[in-house]
């Protein structure tokens, strides 16, 4: 350190002779004594700017600390510390017992055009460009209206949650605050495992569970760990668009697994290798249909034969109109090919951002390592709170409560929509999920209608958005779970006007 | 739906004649009335298993609901609902007004070998294999000992934090609980922007800030958005290993930017394109050195000339022994090439998992879109709490408190280590960060010593881990911030014994 600095000072000394000494502008050093910013820092900043703007030229000798402190009326110590900081950052150079000189810095970029707005200054990766054509969704904060996958946040027991959270924070188990548990908080993994066994028929042990920042980040992780560019993904059509976006961004070829009201078309299996099958068997996204057992077993058999992974995205199967929820396909898989993805976005609230993945034992280590190095970890106090919430029975209670509530609301919504929309639309025969998909009876431009509806903050999603191959289904997906009857009526009436108008057009 | 089911029943009817009717084993249907599981669900599960195990053969006619309810002494409704669920999942088929028959399912995989443990049943991507050689770090939960980048969690004001968090939860602003603010909670972005301007000399507006799940996930996102396989990354050597892992996993060629106690070697710029430069100028990882202004400006100029991005990882610059922290390099970049990464892991606590990225305007939209589709969102109530914490001055107060504390502890630690380790090791001349790097004065196998030390839970990191090119530096990195003098003494004494032993060996 010393040596190097000494050499630079040398080179500086040779230069110095040639300098026309600049003048130190004291006005620029006026100190604002009312400012919250420490005087030392104000002084340091002012001097730094003068140096960067070349008002103080390289080699210029600064006033001694005593002199400056007198002239700007601050304590000498303040000046000393300001000089020290300038020195340690290389703006000035102080030699033993000698005075302080402005360092010889290359011309500062600050003197270049100071504006990078808009213009692309550099290259992005293929992945970085994969999303160019997409919009960042604009969520209307004020009211969720008919937005799909929107639970009734108001019925979440925040008091209870808050009490549990506070407990975890104040109990001060420091293991909750430091770097720990890269794959997830052990108690939470246990809690989820037993929930999945009891309620979802998933066969797993706690160690197979990886906690993720919501289902989407789990899906992203899997797409990276499982897919190379050019791999084939067999994906439901219509199918979950955000999954599709990720697979495309990973460079996969997507082949359609057609889903109609009569089920999943498993007769047209794509030729050649299939690396990954993406499916939502318990509550098809977006139609809400349930895959019958016969088809589940056939799908597993196909995956086995093709050496393909199955991602079973169980995003919204807890809420079933007719009582108990439908067990996961994972529970029927003895080949260890099914990777189960779950989330608490629908059962608790979306912004909690906690999801999980159930990994086949064979890839548990690989996925866990990848997750760690990609920074897929969820705030530990939050994880601990969720595990308390499940363990102490609050989760089951909340599920029961909301099941009843949503079942009622679903019936009301279906009845209302029959009355109001019946002339143009009919629902798909589904009894699960916190949204319902409707198809148009006659040909309508669902995208156009949705656009118009969303200008009025109805937040509906056109079915065609989930379709990427020939003749998309035309319809709309509605959320109902957060709505009472009167708001349902209001929103649906608005929608009717829009549809009428589009007929007139 | 109807139609399809009707056809299947047909095909079934033809088969039926050929079946030798199985016998319904009533003992398998014994109901445990003490079980918390609803009787309906027990009955459903028992029947399902019999069907999957082919004890009940396809086409077998089940007893009528009235008959079965009598024979197993449960209400008829219970049987009806159990049958309904079996029907809706396709295990049985009920025709109008007629009886209920076991469906014709393909042989269940459950009858295959039911064990996928260990054996690799499928293919992983290149990325999925990128981490094969790495260990998932084992954190010792009980004590952090000398682990680097470990703040003093005990001094975090959990009561205050808890109060703010509770406020956010109970105030019930539903915008905090639904899908919202994909790039981060607006108030938090504002709070971070003004903090960065005032304390870190970063030039940014709130909209340039993207909230991430900790710095590592931000780094991961950037490596994906910026790097294609085969791109060149110029990275500090020694340098932050977890960043290196990500760049390698992205398929990048890594060229060394050598760092010694005399600074960053910017004279040997790699030939050809450089896509990305990774640097930690304010507190070099792991040496703790600070890049002098002259070198910062040169580095920016090189990036400009080469059309490279710079990732400035400002992971730990808030804690500086000598007062104010060193401004970020980003503040000197007028080319819009510097992407600044920050974290609250050191200033609050590691397990909070909140970090952020400051994006040049030119790539703001692309990175934000990628972040959204990759599920990079942090729990909103948590974000709101952090913004309250910053806005109401608690963050600044906590920084001041911990700055004083760590400055004292650092001095104590350096003094102790001089006394105890001085014979073998010397610290790098650094005055920033919550860890210190020491080099061995004579040749020692730092990895072996670290291994031995960590068997005794000292949690030290060998300097050679940060080196990937010729002749690595040999030394150890220690965290000190969470330790009082006596525990420092204990840990260092243990370490001394280990070093002595390795000398003897």
Interface residues (C-beta under 8 A of the other chain):
Chain A: X1 X3 X4 X37 X38 X40 X41 X44 X48 X52 X81 X84 X85 X88 X89 X90 X91 X103 X104 X105 X106 X107 X108 X109 X110 X112 X113 X114 X115 X116 X117 X118 X119 X120 X121 X122 X123 X124 X125 X126 X127 X128 X129 X130 X131 X132 X134 X136 X137 X139 X141 X142 X144 X147 X149 X150 X153 X154 X156 X158 X159 X161 X162 X165 X166 X169 X170 X172 X174 X175 X176 X177 X178 X179 X180 X181 X182 X183 X198 X212 X213 X214 X215 X216 X217 X218 X219 X220 X224 X225 X226 X227 X228 X231 X242 X245 X246 X249 X261 X262 X263 X275 X290 X292 X293 X294 X295 X297 X298 X300 X301 X304 X307 X308 X309 X322 X323 X324 X326 X327 X332 X333 X334 X335 X336 X337 X345 X349 X350 X351 X352 X353 X354 X360 X361 X362 X363 X365 X366 X367 X368 X369 X370 X372 X373 X374 X375 X376 X377 X378 X379 X380 X381 X382 X429 X431
Chain B: X1 X3 X4 X37 X38 X40 X41 X44 X52 X81 X84 X85 X88 X89 X90 X91 X103 X104 X105 X106 X108 X109 X110 X112 X113 X114 X116 X117 X118 X119 X120 X121 X122 X123 X124 X125 X126 X127 X128 X129 X130 X131 X132 X134 X136 X137 X139 X141 X142 X144 X147 X149 X150 X153 X154 X156 X158 X159 X161 X162 X165 X166 X169 X170 X172 X174 X175 X176 X177 X178 X179 X180 X181 X182 X183 X198 X212 X213 X214 X215 X216 X217 X218 X219 X220 X224 X225 X226 X227 X228 X231 X242 X245 X246 X249 X261 X262 X263 X275 X290 X292 X293 X294 X295 X297 X298 X300 X301 X304 X307 X308 X309 X322 X323 X324 X326 X327 X332 X333 X334 X335 X336 X337 X345 X349 X350 X351 X352 X353 X354 X360 X361 X362 X363 X365 X366 X367 X368 X369 X370 X372 X373 X374 X375 X376 X377 X378 X379 X380 X381 X382 X429 X431
